[in-house]
Amino acid sequence: MNYVKSLAKQLGPKGIRVNGVAPGPVWTALQISGGAQPDKQQMFGSWTPLGRPGQPVELASIYVQLAAADASFANGQVYGSSGGSGQP
C-alpha cells in the first residue's frame, strides 16, 4: 500500500496515476495446475466472510473503473476485493 501511495505522490505531477487492487482469494486455473492438493482446493477461500473464493469476473469491474476516464481523480488508492476479509 505504501508503494502505491508513494508512487502516486511522485508521479502525480507528471499526470501519471498509480492505483492498486488488493484481491483476496480468487479462483483461477492456477489452483488446479499450480500443484494445490485436492483437499486444499475444496477449502480455498472458505475462511472469507462470504465463505467462498472470488471469481476473476468479480474483480474485472474494479480494473475497468480504474482505466475509465471518469476515474481520473483516483490516485494513490488501493481497492480491496476480498470477500469481506478487509485490506491486507
N, C-alpha and C positions, 0 to 999 in steps of 0.2 A: 504494500500500500504506500509506503514511504517513497518507493522508487517512482511510482506513477505520479505522486504529488510533486516530487522534486523535479522530475522531467517536465511536468506541466508548467511549473513556475519558470524553468529555464527556457522552454521552447515557445511558451505562450506569446511573448513579444514578437516572435518571428511568424506568428499566425499558425503555428502547429499545435493542435490539441492532442492531449495524451489522456486516455481513459483506460480503465481495465475492467475485466469481467472475472469475478471470482466464483466459479461454479463449485457446487458440492459434488456428490457422486452422480455421475451421468453415465447411463448405459450406452456403450458403443461396442462395436465388433472387437475391440481390443480386449474386452473382458474374456471373450471366448478364445481368441487367437493369441492372447498375451500370456497364457500359461496359468491363469487363475484356476484353482481347483473347483470342480463342480459344486461341492458343498458350500464353498465361499461365494460362488456365483449366485446361489439362491438367497443368500443373506445380504448381498451387496445393496447398500442404501437403506436397509431396513431400520437403521438407527435414526433416520431423519424423522422429524415430527409428522411428515406425510407418509412415512412408512414404506417408501419406495425410492428407487433412484430416478433421476430426471431423464428425459429423452432429449436428444440433440435439438429437436424441433422446438422444445420448450425454452431453449436458450436463444434461438435464432432471432426473435424479436428484439432482444437487447442489442445484438450486433447491428441489426438493421436500423434501429433508432440511433445508435451512435454514429452511423455512417450518413444519416439523413441530414439535410441542410437545416432543418428546424431544430437540430441539437447543437447548433453552432456555438452556444454559450456553455455547453457542458465541457469542462476541462478539469482534470485532476481528480476525477471521480472513479470510485471502484464500485461497480454494480455487482451485487451478490445475488446468486440464484442457487440456493442450497436446500430447498425443501423445508425451510424454517429453522435450519441449524444456526443461522447467523453468519456474520462475516468471519473470515479466518483470524 
